Amino acid sequence: MNTQPIYLDHQATTPLDERVLQAMLPFLTREYGNPSSPHALGRSAAKAIRSARRQVTDLICAKNELEIVFTSGATEANHLAIVGAALAARPTGGHVVTTAIEHKAVLAACRRLVDHHGYTLTQVGVDAYGRVHPADIAAVLTRHTVLVSVMHANNEIGTLQRLAAIAEITAPRGIRLHTDAAQSAGSGLLDVTELGVDLASLSSHKLHGPKGIGALYIRGGTRVTAQQTGGGQERGLRAGTPNVPAIVGFGAAAHLITTDAVPPPARIRVLRDRLQGLLLASIPGATVNGHPHRRLPGNLSLTLPGIEATDLLDRLPNIAASTGSACSTGSGEPSHVLTSIGLTRYQARATLRLSIGRTTTDTDIDQAADLIIRTAHTLMPATVHAA
């Protein structure tokens, strides 16, 4: 009997694909060489890394495999991109721009520039759909601006940003454009050449690869100051012995996507729309957050009036999902993303994030919808039922 919960938290992490695991296993056992070593085991490891680098290059439609630098994950990639590119362009006293709904890893990297390097920071607001308007970015740029960081797809509401339009503003001014693309790389939506970004942060575990490995795309000619120094690995931009098994796994996960060896995003969107329709039809007052069309295919951020999302999930042990409030431990503060799009703190605390992935089935959707609807009805205030 399967006791696993229905997994609707693919934006938090994805299950490791069995084919990815099989690709990694030799490098966890018999192929244990250090890729910097000159002997046969070392050369084998180095060859595997080169292959994985090409596979990640193909995933994001980069032009050159040397534009990929492996990191421990998207958080490190964000730090290297933001701090490294800003310092390379202007060691002190520059200006950086980001949005109000960025991941905390991006906001923390920006704050580091402010607190430790004398930078100024501008956070641009978004509309009710979570979109930042390119004109608003243009309006805050100064002659001191060296970097703009705008995430490709939001991790809570899934909204996709108009990066190509922003690049048309930043590129002529010589301002570097970075995007946190951890959420979008596995959805067939990320083409760094088409979007015109200079830097893009990636994460393996968001696309059915292993945890603890990510990458930073650095467009050729973009200067970045290394943040982790020591050895000469990753062209001197990221010191430390490479995590060969994880890098191989990242490459394998990317290859499955580019070779159409996994279900297409369109199937995931169909499942998401089915779940959305069932819940909206049966839960009075429920509303969807994020852009109705320009959002990740598997994202469903749902506000349920009068219901604490944490209470709902506590009563749904057979469903693995997230709240939309993303409270910091002990602070009780609601999500900065949800309040930035105009939700009250109470609405933010009543928000559920359901994220569908390629392992989700039709049966999962129907069963999850039934469980959520029945449980929500038990928690609804009487006034909502009456309406």
C-alpha positions, 0 to 999 in steps of 0.5 A: 500500500502506498503511504506517500502523500499526494505531492503538490510541492514541486516548486519547493523541490522535485523528486530525483528522476531514477534515470538521473540517479543511474547516471550519478551512481558510477561517480559515487562508486567506481568513478571517484577521481578528482577531475583536477588529477592527471590520471585516468580516473581524473580524466574520466571525471573531467570528461563527465563534467564537460559533458554535463556543462554542455547539457546545461548549456543546451537546457538554457540555450546558451551559446558556449559551454564556458558560460556555465559555472557550477555552484552549490545551488541557486543561492550561491549562484545569486550571490556570485552574480549579484555581488560578483558582477556589481563589484567587478563593474564598480568596487564601491559606491554603485547602484543596484536595482531589484524588485519587491518580490525577489527570492530572499537569497537575491534580496540578501545579496543586494543587502550585502552590497549595501551593508558592506560595499557602500552601494545604494539599492532600489526595489521596484514595486509590482502590479497586482499580478506580480509583474514589474513594468519595464518603464518602472525599471527605466525610471530608477536607473542612474549613471551609477547603476551597474546591475539590475536583478529581476527573477524570471518566474516567481517562486510563490505566484509563478508570474513570468517577467518581461525580461527581454523588454528589460534587457532592451533598457539595460543593455544600451546603458551597459548595465548588467541584467541578472535573473534568478531562473531557478523556477523556470529552467525546468519548464522549457521557458528559459532561453537566455539568448532570447531573453537577453540576460547577462547572468542567470541562476539555476538549481538542479533540484527544481528539475528532478536533479540532485540537491546541492548543485546549481549553476550560474550562466555568465554571458561571454564578456561579462566580468564577475569577481569571484566570491569563493577563492582558493583553487582555480576551479570553474575558471577561477570563479568558484574554488573547491573540488567539483561535486562530480556526481551532482554535476553529472546528475544536473547534466542528466536532468537537463538532458532529459528535458532537452531530448523530450524524454519527460512530459511536456509543460503543456501536460502540467498546465492542463493538470494545473488548470483542472485543479484550479477549476475544481477548487474555484468551483467548490470553494466560495470566494477562492481567488488565484494569485499571479498572472492568469496566463503568464505564469509557470505551468504548474503554479497555483497560488490560491487564497481561501477566505477566512481559512488559515492555510497552515490550519488547512495543511495540518488537516491534510496529512495526505497532501504535501503542499506549501502555504503562501505566507512563507512566514519567517521562523518565529516572526509570524510575518506574511509573505513579502511577495503576497503583500507586494501584490496587494494582499492583506496580511490576513489574505496572505496567511489564507494563501495556499501554494499548490505546485504540480510537476511531471510526476503528478497524475490525473488521479492525484488531481482529483483526489487532492481536489476532493480532500482540499474542498471537503477540509476547506468547508469544515474550516470556513466561517459560517458567513462564507457558507451563507454567501 
